[in-house]
Amino acid sequence: MDRIKKTGYEQIMHKLLNVISSKKHVVWDWNGTLLDDAHHAVNIMNHLLSEHQLPIINQKTYKELFGFPVKNYYEKLGFDFSKINFEQLSHKFVDHYMQGVSQCRPFLHSKKLLQEVKKQNKMQSILSASDQDSLNHVVSHFQLKDYFDHLFGIDNKLAGSKLNRGFDLLKEAGVPASETVLIGDTDHDLEVGKALGVEVVLLAHGHQSEERLRQVHHQVIKIEL
C-alpha cells in the first residue's frame, strides 16, 4: 500500500514523477486532488440536508456516497426531485461553496508537485467538474494559475460529467493521449481518463475513500495527512 506521510514530499514526488516522467502533459483534477475541500463540501451538504429535514452525514459517509453525476449522489442522500428542484439545489450548493472556499487550502504537497512538474517543462492543465467561472476564480485566489497552461471547467453549476471538456482540452493542448496523464481523486476521473485514452493516477485523500478507489484502479496513492 502506497502510504506517504505529509512530511515525505520526496517520496510522493518520486512516486508521481515516476509515472509522469514519460509524459508531456499532466492533467490535474482540482477539487480533492489539489485543493483540500472535502470537509467544506460535507459542511455545506449538511446545511442543505438540515434545511430539508434529512439526516446529516459525516466525512466517512460522504466519501462512500459521493460520485458523479452528483444528481445521483443527492438522491442517495434522500433528496426527492419530484419535490425539490435539482438545479436550484445545485446552484445553492455552489453559492455556499464559493462563499466559504477561501477558508480551504491546497494540500501541503500540491504546490511542490506543481513546481517540480513545471521545472521539467511539461504542460500542466486542470480538468474540473466545477463551472468555469468558479474554477478560474478559485485557482487565481490561491495564486496557482501561473502553473497551468489550461484551465477547463464545465459550462454550468450542475457538476455533471467533464468528459466532453476533456476531449476539448486534449484538442487544444495538442499533445497525444499516449503522452498525457490524468491525476484525480474519484472514479469519475478514472472513467474520464479511460474514455480519453490517457493514463490515470488516483490520489486517495479527496472526495472518495481509498477502498472505493482501489476496487476500480491499480494506481492509487494514499497520502497520510
N, C-alpha and C positions, 0 to 999 in steps of 0.2 A: 504494500500500500504506500502510495507516494505522499507521505505526510511531511510537511515542511513548516518549521516554526517561523514566526513572523520576523525573527532576527536573522534567519538564514537566507538573506537575499541572494547570495551567491548560488545557493542550491536551487532555488526556484528559477533563477535566471538560467542556470545551466540546463535544467530540465526543459524549460520552454524554448530556450535559444537553440537547443539541440534539434528540436522539431522545426524551428523557424529557419535554421541555417541554410537549408536548400531552397528557401522560398524568397521571392522578390516582393511579395505583397502580404502584409499582415492585416487582417480584418478583425477588429475587436467589436464584441458586443459592449454596450455601455453599462446599463443598469445591472448591478450584481456581479459584473465582471471587472470593471474598472472602478465603478462607484459603489460604495458600501451603503446601500439604501433599502435593504430588505426590511429592517426594523421600522423604517419610515412608512413603507407600504403596509405593514401589519397595523400600525397605529391608525392610519387613515381608514383602512378597511374596517377596523373595529368601531371606529366612529360611525361609518355608514351602516354597519350591522346593527349597532345600538339604535340608530335612528329608525330602523325598520323592525325593531323588536326581534332580531335574530341573534343566535348565540355568537359570542365573540370567539376569537381564535388566538392561539399563541404562535410563536415563531416556528415551532416544530410542526404544528398542524399546517401552517401556511406553506412550508417547504414541501410537504407531502401532497398538497392540493393544487398549488399554483401551476398554471400552464397556459398555453396558447391554443386556440384563441381565448382571450380572457373571459369572453361571454360564458364559456363552458365552466370556467372556474367560479364565476359569480353564481351560476346555477348550483354548483356543488355546495356553495355556502348557504343556499336556501332562498336566494332572490327569485321571485316569481315574475317573469317578464310579461305575463298577462295583466299584471297589476302595476308593475314598475317599468318605466321606460329605460331601456339599457343605455341608449345614447346619453340621456340626461345624467344617469348614474356615472357613466364613464367620464363625462365632462366634469362632473363634480369631483370625482377622484383626482383627475389631473389638476384641477384648480387647487385643491388642498395640497397635492403633491408639490406643486410649484411654489406655493406659499411657504412651505417648510423645508424645501430641498437644500437651502443654504446651510441648514444645520447638519446635513450629511457631509461626508468626506470621502475622497477617493481612498481606496485601500492603501496601506503603507507602502506596498511594493509597486503600485501602479506607475507612479512617475519614474521610478528607477528602471522599470521594464521599458517604458516608452522611450526613455533617454537612451538606453542600451540599443534598442532596435533602430532608433534614429541615427546613432553613431555608425551603424552598419549600412547607412544609406538605402534602407528598404522603405518602400511605400507603406504608409500606415493609414487605415481608414476606420471609421466607426459605421457599423450597420445596426440600427436600433429600431425597435417597435415603438419608440417614443415619436410623437409628432415632431416634424422638422423644426418648427419654431422653438419648442421646448428644448430639444436637443441642442440646437445652436446656443441657446441662452445658457444652459447649464454647463456645457463644455467650456464656454467662454468665462463663465463665472469662476470656475475652478482653475482658470489660466492654463488650460491644456490644449487649446485649439492649435497652437503652433506645431504640435507634434503630428498633426494629421493632414493628409493630402485631401481627404474627402470625408464629409460628414453626411451620412444618408439615414434620415428618419422617414416616417411614413406621412401621408398627407391628411391624417385625421387623428382624433384622440381616442380611438376605439381599441388600440393595442392589438390589432389583428396580425396576420402573417406579414413578415417582412421579406418574403421570398422574391416578389416582383422587384422590390427595391434592390435586392441582392443582385439580380440579373442586370439591373441598370448600373449598379456600382461596378460590376466586372467589366461591362462595356465601356464605361467612362474611364476606368483605370487603365484599360488596355493591357493588362497582364494576364496571361493564360491561367486557367483554373488550376492546372498542374503546378503552377508556381505561386499559388495562393494558399494561405491557411486561415481558417476562421477560429477565433478563440471566444468561447461563450460560457454560459453557466446554466443552460436549460436544454431539455430535449428538443425544443424548437430550434435552437441553434444547430443541433445535430441534423435535424430534418432539413433545414435550410442548406447547410453545408453539403449534405449528400445530394440534394437536388441541383446545387450549383456545380457539383463535381470537384469540391475542394476538400483538403484535409481539415479535420476538426480536432481541437483540443477543448475539453470541458474543465472548468475550474469549479470545485465543489465548495465554494464559500458564499454563493449568491442566493438565488431565489428558489432553488430546488435542492433536495437533500442529496448527499453523496450516494446513498443507497439507490435512489431512483436513477441517478446518472450512470452508475456502474452497471445497472441492469441493461442499459441500452448501448453503452460505448466502452471501448477498451482504453482510450486515452483520457483518463480523468486524474486531475491533480488536486489533492486536498491540502489546503494551506491552513495550518493551525493559527488562528487569530488570537 
